[in-house]
Amino acid sequence: MRRRAVTRLARRTASVVLAAFVALPPLTLTSRALQSQPAERTIEGRVVLPGRTAPSPVGGALVVLHRVGADAAGPLDSLRTRGDGTFRFRYRPSGDTSAVYFVSTNRGGVAYFTAPLRQSAARGADTELLVYDTTSGPVRIAVQGRHIILPAPDSAASQVRTVIEVYELSNDSTLTRVAGRDGGATFGAPLPPGVTRVTAGQGDISPDAVRVQDGRLHVDAPLAPGLKQLSFFYEVPLDALPLAYTLESDVPVLEVLIEDPNGTASGAGLADLGPAQVEGRVFRRFLASNAPAAAQVTVTSPGAGMTSSRQLRLMLIVTAVGAAMLLGLGMAFMRKGPAALARRRADDPESLALAVAALDERFERLESPTEAQRAEHYLARAQLKGRLSAALAKRDGLG
């Protein structure tokens, strides 16, 4: 069923993509003008649905060619796919030479994007749009990984502690789960007693699609097949410590990070791995594999020294943890022994997870990224995550 909700990628690029329509330079008949025009480029691709034996073409789908540059951004052209799902655009680049071009389509209210395209003749894997049908039915969204992070307080007099949580969610079906008309969420997570407000962090879920109701976090965003990252943080009063959590489902990777040398985490098989650095800050790290449902987790922190730049610090921690978590999950999914790293291929899940982590790390090193750089990063990340989803589906016999 169609829904108005869109993925984080669609929301984050909407302000850029819809900022302005780009006018192509007018053609003239003079030989000098013709010689100065950039060479024509082509994009040949197709829109397909996943299948158990082979992808199924999607005919009649509306595809849109976009341009994003520092000078201007907007859609350039649109057309419908042929009966075999294929499409072909012809265009001439204009304006900012660093501008990127890409193609998008929409199915069931969810937007899908190709990678950024700069080559003169783009085709193949970079221009294939893998889309999914949607359902509000009981598609299982599994928790593949969960982080609980407890940073140091902002001041010695602070009466609250901030808690960051990061989830890796897995949709192992071939359908995109969307929220029901009755207000049913696509995913829910319990919150500690007394928490009534959360702030969404970086990840694959738009902040607009996160809400708190009846002591739980509810996600209304569509969840397409593959891995998705959800991060958020909230505050708890000091007298709420120690924090107690009950796992609602099995968690293959459970990690607790505490920015306090005296902090502890116990239960669910958590093991103390000693200190670990995240963005230059030292945390005590506790890790458990295959933590069982209904297990109790207790997190304590007598208190560490105060810190500064709270908002920036929280975002840096969430970003670093998120990239590391995706990397860890990709490796955990595919590791089959010491020789596994030597057997990596360009399109296996482990390599793709490493590529996403490396991409995030490079982007975070940019002190003041431009809108074009942000757009290219989000598009490249979406393409890698899409390939990762497809690789996992193929491994599991779904593609």
C-alpha positions, 0 to 999 in steps of 0.5 A: 500500500502506498504511504507518504513516508519516505526514507531518510535519504529522500528526506535529507536530499529533498531540500537539495533536490527541490531547491531549484530547477536547473535550466539547460543552456540554450542551443545555438547553430553557430559552430563556435557554440557547438564546439564549446558545449560539453559532450553529451552523456547517457544513462542506461538503467532499469528498475527491478523488483527482487525475485527468488530466481531473477529480478522482475522488471518494473514497466511504467515506473516514473524515473527522474534525472537529477542534478546536484551542484554547488550552483544549483540543484533540481530535476532535469528530465523524467520518463516512464520505464519500458515494459522490460523495466529499462530507461535511457536518459541523454543530457549535457552537463552544465554549470559547476563541473563538480556537479553530480547526476543521479536517477530516482524512482518511487514505489509505495511512497519510498524513494530509491536512488542510483549512485552519483553518476559522472561517466559519459556512458553510465550503465550496469550495476550503478544505474540499476534501481532495486525497488520493493513492494510495500506492506503494513502486514506483520513483516518481522523487523529483527534487532541485529545489533544494539548499543547502549552508550553512557557519556560522561556528565556535562558538569559536576552539578548536572542532575541528569545523565544522557543515554545514547542508543543505537540499533541495527535493524534487519528486514529479511523479507522482500517487502518494505514494511510501512506503518499501518493506517491505524497508527501502527509503527514499523518498529518499537523499542522500550524506554527506561521509566520516566523518559518522555522525550527522545532526540533522533540522531544520525542514521537511516531513520528520519527524526520526523518518523520517531515518536514516544508513546506509552513509554516506548519509542515508535518508528513510523518510517518505512523499513526496506529489506536489508540493514537500517540504523536507528540512533537516538538519545534521551536524559535520565535523572541521576536517581534513575541509575543504575539503568535496567533494561530487558531485551525484548528479542534475541540480539546477536551483537550487544554492546555497552559503552560507559565514559566512566572508569568505574562504570559497569554493565552486567547481564545478557552475557556481557564481558568487560573488554576494557577501555576503548576510544571513540572520537578520542574519548575513553569508554569502558566497553562491554560486549555480548554475542547472541544475547537472549530475549528476556535477559536483564541488563544493568548499567551503572556509572558512579560519575566521571569528570565533566565534559563540554560541547555536549551536542557536538560530542553526542553527534560525534559519538553516535556517528562513530559508534554507528559506523563501527557497528555497521562494520562489526555487523557486516563482519559478524554476518559473514565471518566463517573462519580466519581465512574469510578476509582473504576471500572477500569480493567486491560485492560480498556483504563484508566488503560492502560493510567495510566500504560504508564505514570507510565512506562515513569516516571520510565524510566526517573528516570534512570540516565544512562539507558543501551541499554538493558534498553532502548530497554525494555522500548520502547518495553514495551511502545509499547505493552501498547500503542498497548493494549490501541489502542485495548481497545479504538477500542473495546470500539468504536465498531471497534474491 
